[in-house]
Amino acid sequence: MDDDSPAPPTPDGPEETPVQRALRLKTAALEARAKPPRGGRFQREQAARITTGKSRPWMSR
């Protein structure tokens, strides 16, 4: 075995394909985007706006 031999292939292939690279970059960009707050005043206000039974009009008598 030579020292200048290429590295052994990874389990999912010898090298990242352009499609795999694009998908990885896309997911990284999506993860880096600012996310809306989880819970808090906004969600409580939205929940309070919806009156009981409005989400299921077929359940009314």
N, C-alpha and C positions, 0 to 999 in steps of 0.2 A: 504494500500500500504506500502510495506517495503522500507527501504532506500537502501537495497542491491539488489533491482530489476534491471535487465539489462536495458540499455538505450533503448529508443524507436527506432525502426528500421528507417533507412533513407528511403527516397522515392524510391531509386533504389534498395533496398534490405537491409537485416539485416547486411550483412558484405560484404566486397570486395572479389570477387572470385579470384582465382589465375590468371585467364585469364585477368580479369580487372586490377589486380595489374601489370601484365607484360606489358599490353598495356600502362598503366599510366607511368611506368618506361621507356618504350621505347620512348614515346612521349617526356618525360622530357629530355632524353638523346639526342634526335634529336634537341630539342629546344636549348640545351646547346652547340651544335656544332657551330663552327665559320661559319658565313654566308658570302658569297661573297659580295663585295661592291656593293651598288645599285647606278647605274649611274656612271659617271666619265669617265676617259680617255679610259679605256679598252672597254667599250660599244661603245664609239664614234669611236674607231679604228675598231672594228668589223663591225659597220654599214658602215664605209667608205670603207671597203674591198669589200662589196657586191655592184656590179655595178647595175645601174638601169635596171630593166627588167630581171635580172638573176633569180630572185625568181619565175618568171612566164614565163617559156620558151614558153608555148603555146600561149602567147599573141603576140609573134613576127610575123612579116609578112613574 
